[in-house]
């Protein structure tokens, strides 16, 4: 269990209907006459989990190891992996995608995919889950130039790989270009079906060992945490399954199929 943190913007949902209403809160855009959410979503099976990236969890306070991880990942990858022959950004996304510890954090545009990750681990059904909502549009506006200027010029709310490649050429450039303790949200290239189906989105911090919770606590206007009580998890899970938000879809292939079947046929009585 993570160290206990008191979050200013926690909200406990009490029903499936309330959960659906809360994830779409503030999505109406009167000027457009459309529903367009400015939020990135991340679902966690345990509400006490912090937003620590996998590099920090694996390597601790040893930022110098990040370069060696990525260098060797690129060196030992097969030459046919075309994505690794490009910029370090594409290698970084590919590395995260395949489980290498990186400074990236996974997010999604889809609140239902976030609900999936908050309820997929049946070993955690004795604990409350959580959906993080972060206003990535406002978060990206806080970043310094030249990155902020690129968003303005492109009339974008989120960065693309191409935009980041123009300013940050190597790992050592992060803090110099972004500024200390800064966060950027960006869209990855569509490398495979998994990224596409998960409506994937990433955040990156200028410091590889920083914890995003600490930054968000300083900017309480940017986030909300929707707590899913443990008693509600089964209902959310069953309704997501009926909506086809499952491992079979989000992780195309035999591994995803096997994980879905294993969970789908696990008796609820075994978890009580």
N, C-alpha and C positions, 0 to 999 in steps of 0.2 A: 504494500500500500504506500502511496505517495505521502509526503509530508502534508499535513492538513493546512489548506489555504482557505481563507474566507473570501468568497467572491461576492462582489456587490450586486451582480445582476443574475442571480439564480432564480429560476421560476419552475415550480413543480407542476407538471401537468397531471390531470386526474382522469383523463379519458383519451381514447383514440381521436375523437372529434376535436377535443381541445388541442391535442398535439398537432393535428393537421392545420388548425386555425393559427396556431402560434408560429409554425415554421413559415407561413405565408404572410405574417404580420408585416405591414409597411411595404408590401410589394406593389400596391397600386400607384401608378404614375399618371396623375391627372393630365399632364401636358401631352403624354403619348396616347392616353385613353387605353392603356394596356397594363397588364400585370407583369412587372419586371423586377425581380428581386435583386438587391445589391449585396446579398449575403453569400458568403462561402460557408459551407456546412462540414462538420466533422463529427462523426458518431463514435463514442467510446463505450465499452461494455461496463466500465466502472467509473462512476462519477468522480472518484478521487484521483483518477489519472491526470497527470499534468501534460501540457503540450510540449514535451521534450522530444527533440528530433532523435533519430536512431543513432546518429554519430555520437551525441552526448551520452546516450544510454550505453553505448558500446565502449567508447574510448575515454569517457570522463573528461576532465579538464586538460586534455592534451591536443590542442588545436593543430599542432604540427603534424599529427598523424593523418589528417584529412588529405593532404597532398599525396602521401604515400599510398593511401587506400585507392584513390582515384587513378594515380599513375599506374599502379600495378593492375588495376581492373582493365585499363585500356591496353596495357602491354600484353596481358595474357588472354585477352579476348580474341576470338577468331577474326581474321582479316575480312571475312565476308560480312561482318557486322558493320554495315555502312554507316550507321548512326555514330559509331565511335571514331570514325575518321574525320568527323567535323569538329566543331568547337567543343570546348570542355563542358559547355552547358548541355549539349546533347548527350555527352557521356555521363554527366551528373544525373540527368533524368533517367537514362537507361540504367544506371547503377541503382538508383532508388527503386526503379521498377522491378529489378531482379533481386532486391533484398540486401544490397550493400549498404552499410551505415553511411548516411549522408546528412547534410544540414537541412535537407528539404523536409517539409511536412505535407502529407497528403490531405487534400480537401476535395470537395465535390460541389458542383452547382446544384445537385439534386438533394433536397431534404429527405427523400425516401431512401436514397442510397446511404445517407448518413444514418437513418433509422436502422437500415440493414446492419451496419457495422456496430451499432449500439446494442443489437439484439441477437447477433449471429452466434455468439459464444455461449452455449448453454451451460458451460461450467461456471458462468458468472450470473446465473439467474437468481442467486441469493443476494445480489447487490443491485443498487440503482444504477441505471445507465444515464448517459448525458448526450445531448446534441449541442455542439458549439455552433453559434451563429456569429460570424464576424463580418462587419460591413467592409468588404475589401475595397470598395470604391473610395470611401473616406480614408481608409488605411493607406492606399496608394497615393492619395493626394498629399500625405504628410512627408513623402520621401523628397529628398533634396534634388536639385539639378545636378547633372544633366538628365537624370531619369525622369524627373517630374516634367521637364520640358518635352520629352519624347511623348509622354501620355497626351499632353496638350496638342502637340503637332499632329499626332495620329488620331486624335479625338477618340481615345480608347479609355476604358475603365480598368482594364487589366493589361499587364505586359504580355508580350509574346516573346518567344525565344529570340527571334530576330532583333527585336528592340533591345533586349538585354545584351546580346552578342556585340552590339555596336559600342557599348560603353564598358562592359566588364569582360576582359579578355582572359583572365586567369584568376585562380583562387585568391591570390594576394591582392587583387584589385577591389575585392568586395567592400572592405571598410573604407578605403580611400574614396571610392566612387559613391557608395550609398550613404556614408557617414556612420558614426558609431551608433550601435543599438537601433538599427533601422530594419523595417520589414517591407518586403515586396510580395505581391501576389501575382502569379503568372500562369498562363496556359501552356501546357506542354504540347509538342507536336504529336499528331495521331500516329504513334509508332505501331500500335496493334489494336486489336478489338477490345482488349481489357481497358485501355485508357479511354477509348471511345465510349464503351458501354457504361463505365463508371462515371462519365461526365467529369473526368479528372481535372484537378486544379492543384497548384502547389503554392506554398508560402516558403520564403527563404529569408533568413536573417543575416545581417552583415557580420555577426559574430557566430561562428559555428557551435559554440558551447552556451549560447544564450537560451533561456527558456521563454517561450512566447507568452506564457501566463504572466510573467513579470511585466512585460511590455504592455499587455492588454489591461492589466490592473491600473497602469498609469493612464490608460485611455478608456475609461469605463463606458464612454458614449459609443464605442465601436463594437461592443460584444454583448451577447446574452447567452446564458446557459439554460437549456431546457432539460430539467431532470425528469427522467422516465422511471417512476417507482418500480421496484422489482415485481410488484404485484401486477403491473400492467404489461410487462415484457412479453408474456405469452400471447396476449391479444394482438399486440403490435406485430409480433413475429408471424402469427398465422395470417393476418391480413396482408402483410407484405408478400408472403408466399403466394397467396391467391392473386395478388397483383403482378406476379412473376418477377419480383425483386429478390432474386436468389443467387446463390453461388454459381448455379448452372449458367446464368446469364452474365453475371459480373466477372466471372473467371472462365471464359470459354475454353472448352477442352475437357479431357477426362478427369483432371484433378478437381476442377470445379464441380463437375457432375458427381464425383464420388463424395465430395464434402457435402453437397446438397442432400444426397440420398442418405448419408450417415446421420445428418441432423434431422431430416424429414421423418425418418422412421424410428427416431429415439423416443421411447414412451415418456410422456410428461410425468408419469408416476416415478420415474427414476430420478427426477430432479426435485422432488418434494421432500 
